[in-house]
Amino acid sequence: MSHEMREPIGSLRISKDVISTIAINATREIEGVAGIAPLTTNIKNWITKKQSAMPMPVSISLREEVAAIDISVILKANVNIPEVCRNIQVAVKEAVQSMTSINVSKVNVTVADISFDSAEDTAEEK
């Protein structure tokens, strides 16, 4: 499914995959984010869809020119979780709106895991 805008000179379609890519890149730029967590999905729904494309780790819901975005993240240890999540929400909303002109009503962030980097732990022990 895609978002379509009609102009006097033609139409423009923006796929949900493009919006997902924008959201992922905006999230990765936030300090404290270790990575993007895979979305847990209903395997039956994934099998019945096009099998050539793997499910994106971001869920996009488009209704009447407005998007709602769900993203699952892995955060670094010892970060302020609410602050990092707020930063993700702001960054994703601004990036999607500025690059696509699609209004974003909300960005739901799920903290799926915390990454404890063993290299940093080992250096602190010495």
GROMACS elastic network, one bead per residue, 0.5 to 0.9 nm:
[ bonds ]
;  ai    aj funct       b0    kb
    1    14     6  0.89013   500
    1    15     6  0.63197   500
    1    16     6  0.65411   500
    1    62     6  0.89913   500
    2    13     6  0.61187   500
    2    14     6  0.54055   500
    2    16     6  0.56060   500
    2    17     6  0.85183   500
    2    62     6  0.83600   500
    3    12     6  0.80906   500
    3    13     6  0.54170   500
    3    14     6  0.50414   500
    3    15     6  0.61100   500
    3    16     6  0.74413   500
    3    62     6  0.73962   500
    3    65     6  0.76441   500
    3   102     6  0.84168   500
    4    11     6  0.68186   500
    4    12     6  0.55462   500
    4    14     6  0.63910   500
    4    15     6  0.85858   500
    4    65     6  0.87686   500
    5    10     6  0.86990   500
    5    11     6  0.56014   500
    5    12     6  0.51744   500
    5    13     6  0.64415   500
    5    14     6  0.84920   500
    5    65     6  0.88614   500
    6     9     6  0.82313   500
    6    10     6  0.61887   500
    6    12     6  0.64909   500
    6    13     6  0.88330   500
    7    10     6  0.51653   500
    7    11     6  0.55684   500
    7    12     6  0.77938   500
    8    11     6  0.80204   500
   14    17     6  0.82796   500
   14    18     6  0.66057   500
   14    19     6  0.75565   500
   14   100     6  0.76305   500
   15    18     6  0.53984   500
   15    19     6  0.67716   500
   15    20     6  0.88040   500
   16    19     6  0.50438   500
   16    20     6  0.60688   500
   16    21     6  0.85911   500
   16    59     6  0.84763   500
   16    60     6  0.64007   500
   16    61     6  0.85173   500
   16    62     6  0.85438   500
   17    21     6  0.61289   500
   17    22     6  0.86490   500
   17    56     6  0.73119   500
   17    58     6  0.87864   500
   17    60     6  0.87178   500
   18    21     6  0.50822   500
   18    22     6  0.62900   500
   18    23     6  0.86591   500
   19    22     6  0.51496   500
   19    23     6  0.62236   500
   19    24     6  0.86675   500
   19    58     6  0.89416   500
   19    60     6  0.76615   500
   19    69     6  0.89844   500
   19    96     6  0.65141   500
   19   100     6  0.79466   500
   20    23     6  0.50488   500
   20    24     6  0.60954   500
   20    25     6  0.86164   500
   20    56     6  0.70918   500
   20    57     6  0.78270   500
   20    58     6  0.56472   500
   20    59     6  0.73604   500
   20    60     6  0.71510   500
   20    69     6  0.83648   500
   20    71     6  0.88950   500
   20    96     6  0.89382   500
   21    24     6  0.51025   500
   21    25     6  0.61663   500
   21    26     6  0.85416   500
   21    56     6  0.85985   500
   21    58     6  0.84546   500
   22    25     6  0.53019   500
   22    26     6  0.61456   500
   22    27     6  0.85854   500
   22    92     6  0.75083   500
   22    95     6  0.67497   500
   22    96     6  0.62623   500
   22    99     6  0.82072   500
   23    26     6  0.51765   500
   23    27     6  0.61026   500
   23    28     6  0.86698   500
   23    58     6  0.77112   500
   23    69     6  0.82737   500
   23    71     6  0.80992   500
   23    88     6  0.89797   500
   23    91     6  0.82390   500
   23    92     6  0.51126   500
   23    93     6  0.80031   500
   23    95     6  0.72019   500
   23    96     6  0.67433   500
   24    27     6  0.51132   500
   24    28     6  0.61892   500
   24    29     6  0.88360   500
   24    36     6  0.72472   500
   24    57     6  0.82137   500
   24    58     6  0.75491   500
   24    71     6  0.81146   500
   24    92     6  0.79922   500
   25    28     6  0.51849   500
   25    29     6  0.65303   500
   25    92     6  0.84936   500
   26    29     6  0.54608   500
   26    30     6  0.71337   500
   26    88     6  0.74486   500
   26    91     6  0.58590   500
   26    92     6  0.54626   500
   26    93     6  0.89816   500
   26    94     6  0.89303   500
   26    95     6  0.65949   500
   26    96     6  0.87305   500
   27    30     6  0.55639   500
   27    31     6  0.89835   500
   27    33     6  0.72863   500
   27    35     6  0.84420   500
   27    36     6  0.80017   500
   27    71     6  0.88927   500
   27    73     6  0.83873   500
   27    87     6  0.85595   500
   27    88     6  0.55092   500
   27    89     6  0.83537   500
   27    91     6  0.69493   500
   27    92     6  0.64775   500
   28    31     6  0.80222   500
   28    32     6  0.89788   500
   28    33     6  0.61952   500
   28    34     6  0.76534   500
   28    35     6  0.65970   500
   28    36     6  0.75553   500
   28    88     6  0.87192   500
   29    33     6  0.77165   500
   29    88     6  0.88093   500
   29    91     6  0.87083   500
   30    33     6  0.59022   500
   30    84     6  0.73711   500
   30    87     6  0.69114   500
   30    88     6  0.64881   500
   30    91     6  0.79391   500
   31    34     6  0.85743   500
   31    76     6  0.89171   500
   31    84     6  0.73022   500
   31    87     6  0.86988   500
   32    74     6  0.89769   500
   32    75     6  0.57976   500
   32    76     6  0.52867   500
   32    77     6  0.80207   500
   32    78     6  0.86842   500
   32    79     6  0.61521   500
   32    80     6  0.83699   500
   32    81     6  0.85672   500
   32    84     6  0.64624   500
   33    36     6  0.79597   500
   33    73     6  0.71398   500
   33    74     6  0.62354   500
   33    76     6  0.58323   500
   33    84     6  0.76356   500
   33    88     6  0.88419   500
   34    73     6  0.77182   500
   34    74     6  0.53874   500
   34    76     6  0.52033   500
   34    77     6  0.88734   500
   34   114     6  0.79985   500
   34   115     6  0.65642   500
   35    73     6  0.59667   500
   35    74     6  0.50167   500
   35    75     6  0.68082   500
   35    76     6  0.85665   500
   35   115     6  0.87295   500
   36    39     6  0.89675   500
   36    57     6  0.70506   500
   36    58     6  0.88471   500
   36    71     6  0.78362   500
   36    72     6  0.61534   500
   36    74     6  0.57521   500
   36    75     6  0.86531   500
   36   112     6  0.88732   500
   37    40     6  0.89495   500
   37    57     6  0.65829   500
   37    71     6  0.80372   500
   37    72     6  0.51360   500
   37    74     6  0.57762   500
   37   110     6  0.89906   500
   37   111     6  0.83714   500
   37   112     6  0.64052   500
   37   113     6  0.77256   500
   38    41     6  0.89301   500
   38    55     6  0.87323   500
   38    56     6  0.76998   500
   38    58     6  0.81458   500
   38    71     6  0.89326   500
   38    72     6  0.69148   500
   38    73     6  0.81785   500
   38   112     6  0.87640   500
   39    55     6  0.80110   500
   39    56     6  0.74494   500
   39    58     6  0.68273   500
   39    59     6  0.80571   500
   39    71     6  0.77422   500
   39    72     6  0.64892   500
   40    43     6  0.87985   500
   40    57     6  0.84384   500
   41    44     6  0.86335   500
   41    45     6  0.77288   500
   41    46     6  0.73422   500
   41    55     6  0.83100   500
   42    45     6  0.54871   500
   42    46     6  0.65505   500
   42    47     6  0.89218   500
   43    46     6  0.50086   500
   43    47     6  0.61187   500
   43    48     6  0.86584   500
   44    47     6  0.52408   500
   44    48     6  0.63158   500
   44    49     6  0.87975   500
   45    48     6  0.53310   500
   45    49     6  0.63995   500
   46    49     6  0.53244   500
   46    50     6  0.77297   500
   46    51     6  0.74071   500
   46    54     6  0.82273   500
   46    55     6  0.72591   500
   47    50     6  0.74273   500
   47    51     6  0.64093   500
   48    51     6  0.76624   500
   49    52     6  0.88944   500
   49    53     6  0.86507   500
   50    53     6  0.61856   500
   50    54     6  0.84692   500
   51    54     6  0.68953   500
   53    56     6  0.85518   500
   55    58     6  0.83307   500
   56    59     6  0.72313   500
   57    70     6  0.87937   500
   57    71     6  0.67005   500
   57    72     6  0.70329   500
   58    69     6  0.70862   500
   58    70     6  0.57304   500
   58    72     6  0.71108   500
   59    68     6  0.82467   500
   59    69     6  0.58118   500
   59    71     6  0.65244   500
   60    67     6  0.66302   500
   60    68     6  0.58799   500
   60    70     6  0.65015   500
   60    71     6  0.88787   500
   61    66     6  0.82105   500
   61    67     6  0.55004   500
   61    68     6  0.50862   500
   61    69     6  0.64501   500
   61    70     6  0.84839   500
   62    65     6  0.67120   500
   62    66     6  0.56845   500
   62    68     6  0.65708   500
   62    69     6  0.88228   500
   63    66     6  0.53462   500
   63    67     6  0.64300   500
   63    68     6  0.83859   500
   64    67     6  0.83605   500
   65   102     6  0.63305   500
   65   103     6  0.66322   500
   65   104     6  0.88055   500
   66   102     6  0.62425   500
   66   104     6  0.55834   500
   66   105     6  0.62673   500
   67   102     6  0.69042   500
   67   103     6  0.61480   500
   67   105     6  0.59697   500
   67   106     6  0.74134   500
   67   107     6  0.88108   500
   68   103     6  0.88796   500
   68   104     6  0.58958   500
   68   105     6  0.56152   500
   68   106     6  0.50979   500
   68   107     6  0.60646   500
   68   108     6  0.78092   500
   69    92     6  0.86581   500
   69    93     6  0.86598   500
   69   104     6  0.76053   500
   69   105     6  0.83071   500
   69   106     6  0.63427   500
   69   108     6  0.60973   500
   69   109     6  0.84597   500
   70   106     6  0.84418   500
   70   107     6  0.58649   500
   70   109     6  0.60244   500
   70   110     6  0.76630   500
   71   107     6  0.75653   500
   71   108     6  0.63192   500
   71   109     6  0.51718   500
   71   110     6  0.62661   500
   71   111     6  0.87388   500
   72   108     6  0.84203   500
   72   109     6  0.58038   500
   72   111     6  0.58543   500
   72   112     6  0.59365   500
   72   113     6  0.88936   500
   73   109     6  0.72122   500
   73   110     6  0.62173   500
   73   111     6  0.51470   500
   73   112     6  0.56960   500
   73   113     6  0.70417   500
   73   114     6  0.87213   500
   74   110     6  0.87686   500
   74   111     6  0.60553   500
   74   112     6  0.57460   500
   74   114     6  0.54270   500
   74   115     6  0.65307   500
   75    78     6  0.88953   500
   75    79     6  0.75717   500
   75    81     6  0.77930   500
   75    84     6  0.83554   500
   75   111     6  0.70410   500
   75   112     6  0.82226   500
   75   113     6  0.64892   500
   75   115     6  0.60022   500
   76    79     6  0.63627   500
   76   113     6  0.87195   500
   76   114     6  0.56102   500
   76   116     6  0.65469   500
   76   117     6  0.79510   500
   77   114     6  0.57866   500
   77   115     6  0.56953   500
   77   116     6  0.54695   500
   77   117     6  0.79099   500
   78    81     6  0.84919   500
   78   114     6  0.89699   500
   78   116     6  0.88508   500
   79    82     6  0.88941   500
   79    83     6  0.83116   500
   79    84     6  0.73829   500
   80    83     6  0.54553   500
   80    84     6  0.62083   500
   80    85     6  0.86610   500
   81    84     6  0.52408   500
   81    85     6  0.60937   500
   81    86     6  0.85925   500
   81   111     6  0.82724   500
   82    85     6  0.51569   500
   82    86     6  0.61468   500
   82    87     6  0.86428   500
   83    86     6  0.51345   500
   83    87     6  0.62432   500
   83    88     6  0.86841   500
   84    87     6  0.50458   500
   84    88     6  0.62290   500
   84    89     6  0.87078   500
   85    89     6  0.62014   500
   85    90     6  0.87036   500
   85   108     6  0.89439   500
   85   109     6  0.64270   500
   85   110     6  0.84406   500
   85   111     6  0.82377   500
   86    89     6  0.50567   500
   86    90     6  0.62548   500
   86    91     6  0.85567   500
   86   109     6  0.86608   500
   87    90     6  0.52433   500
   87    91     6  0.60314   500
   87    92     6  0.84862   500
   88    91     6  0.51616   500
   88    92     6  0.59456   500
   88    93     6  0.83786   500
   88   107     6  0.83202   500
   88   109     6  0.76985   500
   89    92     6  0.53982   500
   89    93     6  0.60801   500
   89    94     6  0.85550   500
   89   106     6  0.78148   500
   89   107     6  0.53415   500
   89   108     6  0.72820   500
   89   109     6  0.72035   500
   90    93     6  0.52734   500
   90    94     6  0.60777   500
   90    95     6  0.84851   500
   90   107     6  0.81816   500
   91    94     6  0.52724   500
   91    95     6  0.59802   500
   91    96     6  0.85319   500
   92    95     6  0.51742   500
   92    96     6  0.60539   500
   92    97     6  0.84067   500
   92   104     6  0.89526   500
   92   107     6  0.72814   500
   93    96     6  0.54499   500
   93    97     6  0.60507   500
   93    98     6  0.84518   500
   93   103     6  0.82158   500
   93   104     6  0.58851   500
   93   105     6  0.82632   500
   93   106     6  0.75449   500
   93   107     6  0.68236   500
   94    97     6  0.52640   500
   94    98     6  0.59012   500
   94    99     6  0.83893   500
   94   104     6  0.84844   500
   95    98     6  0.53214   500
   95    99     6  0.59829   500
   95   100     6  0.82955   500
   96    99     6  0.53574   500
   96   100     6  0.57649   500
   96   101     6  0.73171   500
   96   102     6  0.68761   500
   96   103     6  0.79736   500
   96   104     6  0.74173   500
   97   100     6  0.54847   500
   97   102     6  0.51944   500
   97   103     6  0.56658   500
   97   104     6  0.65915   500
   98   101     6  0.57393   500
   98   102     6  0.80458   500
   99   102     6  0.82619   500
  100   103     6  0.85288   500
  104   107     6  0.74720   500
  111   114     6  0.77471   500
  116   119     6  0.88820   500
  116   120     6  0.83153   500
  116   121     6  0.79553   500
  117   120     6  0.56818   500
  117   121     6  0.66273   500
  117   122     6  0.89522   500
  118   122     6  0.60527   500
  118   123     6  0.85984   500
  119   122     6  0.52007   500
  119   123     6  0.63094   500
  119   124     6  0.87787   500
  120   123     6  0.51393   500
  120   124     6  0.62799   500
  120   125     6  0.88061   500
  121   124     6  0.52369   500
  121   125     6  0.64339   500
  122   125     6  0.52516   500
  122   126     6  0.67744   500
  123   126     6  0.55529   500
